[in-house]
Amino acid sequence: MRISSALLAALLSALALNCAAQPFAVRLGTEKIALDAPPGFTDTTNLASPRLQDFAENVNSPSNRILLFGLTDADLRRFTLGDRLEVNRFVMISTPRALEQQRVTPDQFSAYATDTLGGLGKPVQVSTDLVKYLESQPVGKSSLLEELRREPAAVSIMQAARLPPLPADTFWAKPKPQYLVSTTTHMLVRSKVLQLSLFSLSETGADLEWMRGATLRWADELKRLNPR
């Protein structure tokens, strides 16, 4: 029986999504940590795609090791069918390489979170028009919008920045504005430090409420998967 290339690609796409949509374990030192992507996202690390690896490394700090890099299910499906890689939302879990083999105490985690996030200053006072505020800032400058959570084992913040505009589709059209909203959550999980990152690219920066909820639910789910 012959299978068309389009059908084969669809089957491979479905297989990739089904295989990656379950929690999985990674070993950090002597600990096994259970990881999972948020609902609506799928981890891509098992695909071993150079394009996806390059994309992930470009947004990752060299001092961190990537443990999970996820695209939305729709973006991953298009990618596995051969479409151009265009993403608006993506997620990542990483861990500091320097702490990977160590057992981190709550006091050490508190000091790490303070050192990492302390230089961001106080949240800016933004009115209801986030775009107006970002347009007043230099391109690429990240602004702390709010602190989402501060607990002994978890600290979470939200940031936003104006990015260089996208090229216009036609020569008479104007370049498209582009804004990045992101959340960063540092968690102490089984004596290991995890950094959860959620990114949203848009022309309006209108994803704040979704970002808040998705970030906190994701952190709570990882806490549930690793109960001790």
C-alpha positions as CSV (number, residue, x, y, z in Angstrom):
1,M,0.0,0.0,0.0
2,R,1.4,3.4,-1.0
3,I,1.1,6.4,1.2
4,S,1.1,9.9,-0.2
5,S,3.9,12.2,1.0
6,A,1.2,14.6,2.4
7,L,-0.4,11.9,4.4
8,L,2.9,10.6,5.6
9,A,3.9,14.1,6.8
10,A,0.6,14.4,8.6
11,L,1.1,11.0,10.3
12,L,4.6,12.0,11.3
13,S,3.3,15.3,12.6
14,A,0.6,13.6,14.7
15,L,3.1,11.1,16.0
16,A,5.6,13.8,17.1
17,L,2.8,15.7,18.9
18,N,1.5,12.6,20.7
19,C,5.0,11.5,21.7
20,A,6.0,14.8,23.1
21,A,2.8,15.8,24.9
22,Q,3.5,13.7,28.0
23,P,5.6,14.7,31.1
24,F,9.1,13.4,31.0
25,A,12.1,13.2,33.4
26,V,15.5,14.7,33.2
27,R,18.4,14.0,35.5
28,L,20.1,16.9,37.3
29,G,22.9,15.6,39.4
30,T,21.4,12.8,41.5
31,E,17.8,14.0,41.1
32,K,15.2,13.2,38.5
33,I,13.0,16.1,37.7
34,A,9.6,15.7,36.0
35,L,9.0,18.3,33.3
36,D,6.1,19.2,31.1
37,A,5.1,22.0,28.7
38,P,2.0,24.1,29.5
39,P,-1.3,23.1,27.9
40,G,-1.4,23.9,24.2
41,F,2.4,23.6,23.8
42,T,4.6,20.6,22.9
43,D,8.3,20.0,23.8
44,T,10.5,19.9,20.7
45,T,13.8,18.7,22.1
46,N,13.2,15.1,21.0
47,L,12.9,16.2,17.3
48,A,16.6,17.1,17.3
49,S,16.0,19.8,14.7
50,P,19.0,22.1,14.1
51,R,16.6,25.0,13.2
52,L,14.7,24.6,16.4
53,Q,17.9,24.2,18.4
54,D,19.4,27.3,17.0
55,F,16.2,29.2,17.7
56,A,16.1,28.1,21.3
57,E,19.8,28.8,21.8
58,N,19.3,32.4,20.5
59,V,16.9,33.2,23.3
60,N,18.7,31.2,26.0
61,S,21.4,32.5,28.2
62,P,24.7,30.7,27.5
63,S,25.0,30.1,31.3
64,N,21.9,28.0,31.2
65,R,21.2,24.5,29.8
66,I,18.0,24.0,28.0
67,L,15.8,21.2,29.3
68,L,12.6,21.9,27.4
69,F,11.8,24.1,24.4
70,G,8.1,24.1,23.4
71,L,6.1,25.5,20.5
72,T,2.4,25.8,20.3
73,D,0.8,22.7,19.0
74,A,-0.3,24.6,15.9
75,D,3.2,26.0,15.2
76,L,4.8,22.6,15.7
77,R,2.3,21.0,13.3
78,R,3.1,23.5,10.6
79,F,6.8,23.1,11.1
80,T,6.7,19.3,10.8
81,L,4.7,19.7,7.6
82,G,7.5,21.8,6.2
83,D,6.2,25.3,6.6
84,R,8.5,28.2,7.4
85,L,9.3,28.5,11.1
86,E,7.1,31.4,12.4
87,V,6.3,31.5,16.1
88,N,4.4,33.9,18.2
89,R,4.4,32.0,21.5
90,F,7.0,29.6,22.8
91,V,8.2,28.3,26.2
92,M,11.4,27.1,27.7
93,I,12.8,25.4,30.8
94,S,16.4,25.7,31.6
95,T,18.8,25.3,34.6
96,P,22.0,27.2,35.5
97,R,24.9,25.1,34.4
98,A,27.0,26.2,37.5
99,L,24.3,24.7,39.8
100,E,23.3,21.7,37.9
101,Q,25.3,19.2,40.0
102,Q,24.7,20.9,43.3
103,R,22.0,20.6,45.9
104,V,20.7,24.1,46.4
105,T,19.3,25.1,49.8
106,P,16.4,27.5,50.2
107,D,18.8,30.2,51.4
108,Q,21.0,29.7,48.4
109,F,18.0,29.8,46.1
110,S,16.8,33.0,47.7
111,A,20.3,34.6,47.2
112,Y,20.3,33.3,43.5
113,A,16.9,34.8,42.8
114,T,17.9,38.1,44.3
115,D,21.1,38.3,42.4
116,T,19.4,37.3,39.1
117,L,16.4,39.5,39.4
118,G,17.5,42.2,41.8
119,G,18.9,44.5,39.1
120,L,15.5,44.8,37.3
121,G,14.4,47.5,39.8
122,K,10.8,48.2,40.7
123,P,7.9,47.5,38.3
124,V,7.1,50.4,36.0
125,Q,3.8,52.2,36.3
126,V,2.1,51.5,33.0
127,S,-1.4,52.7,32.2
128,T,-3.9,50.6,30.3
129,D,-2.0,51.4,27.0
130,L,1.1,49.2,27.1
131,V,2.0,49.9,23.5
132,K,2.1,53.6,24.2
133,Y,4.5,53.1,27.0
134,L,6.8,50.7,25.0
135,E,6.9,53.1,22.1
136,S,8.4,55.6,24.5
137,Q,11.2,53.2,25.3
138,P,14.3,52.4,23.3
139,V,14.1,49.4,21.0
140,G,15.3,46.3,22.9
141,K,15.0,47.8,26.4
142,S,13.2,45.3,28.7
143,S,10.8,46.8,31.3
144,L,9.7,45.0,34.5
145,L,5.9,45.2,34.4
146,E,5.0,43.3,37.6
147,E,6.0,40.6,40.1
148,L,3.6,37.6,39.7
149,R,4.8,35.5,42.6
150,R,7.3,35.7,45.4
151,E,7.5,32.6,47.6
152,P,10.4,30.8,49.4
153,A,10.7,28.3,46.4
154,A,9.4,30.4,43.5
155,V,9.8,33.9,42.2
156,S,8.0,35.0,39.0
157,I,8.1,38.3,37.0
158,M,6.6,39.7,33.8
159,Q,8.6,41.9,31.4
160,A,7.9,43.6,28.0
161,A,10.0,45.2,25.3
162,R,9.7,46.9,21.9
163,L,11.5,45.0,19.2
164,P,12.6,46.2,15.7
165,P,9.5,46.3,13.4
166,L,8.9,43.6,11.0
167,P,9.3,44.3,7.2
168,A,6.1,45.4,5.4
169,D,4.4,42.8,3.3
170,T,4.2,45.2,0.3
171,F,6.3,48.2,-0.6
172,W,3.5,50.6,0.1
173,A,2.6,49.2,3.5
174,K,4.2,50.3,6.8
175,P,6.5,48.1,8.8
176,K,4.7,46.0,11.4
177,P,5.4,46.8,15.1
178,Q,6.5,44.0,17.2
179,Y,6.4,43.7,21.0
180,L,7.7,40.9,23.3
181,V,6.0,40.1,26.5
182,S,7.7,37.4,28.6
183,T,7.6,35.9,32.1
184,T,10.5,34.4,34.0
185,T,9.9,32.0,36.9
186,H,12.8,30.7,39.1
187,M,11.8,27.6,41.0
188,L,13.5,25.4,43.6
189,V,12.5,21.9,42.7
190,R,14.0,18.9,44.5
191,S,17.0,21.0,45.5
192,K,17.5,22.1,41.8
193,V,17.0,25.5,40.2
194,L,14.7,25.7,37.2
195,Q,14.0,28.7,35.1
196,L,10.6,28.7,33.4
197,S,10.2,31.2,30.5
198,L,7.2,32.0,28.5
199,F,7.3,34.3,25.5
200,S,4.6,36.1,23.4
201,L,5.4,38.1,20.3
202,S,2.6,40.3,18.9
203,E,1.7,43.6,17.3
204,T,-0.4,44.8,20.2
205,G,1.2,43.4,23.4
206,A,-2.3,42.3,24.4
207,D,-1.4,39.0,26.0
208,L,-0.9,40.1,29.6
209,E,-3.8,38.4,31.2
210,W,-3.2,35.1,29.4
211,M,0.5,35.3,30.3
212,R,-0.2,35.8,34.0
213,G,-2.6,32.8,34.2
214,A,-0.5,30.5,32.0
215,T,2.7,31.2,33.9
216,L,1.2,30.6,37.4
217,R,-0.6,27.4,36.2
218,W,2.6,26.1,34.6
219,A,4.6,26.6,37.8
220,D,1.9,25.0,39.9
221,E,1.8,22.0,37.6
222,L,5.5,21.4,37.8
223,K,5.3,21.7,41.6
224,R,2.6,19.0,41.5
225,L,4.7,16.7,39.3
226,N,7.6,17.0,41.8
227,P,5.9,16.8,45.2
228,R,9.0,16.7,47.3
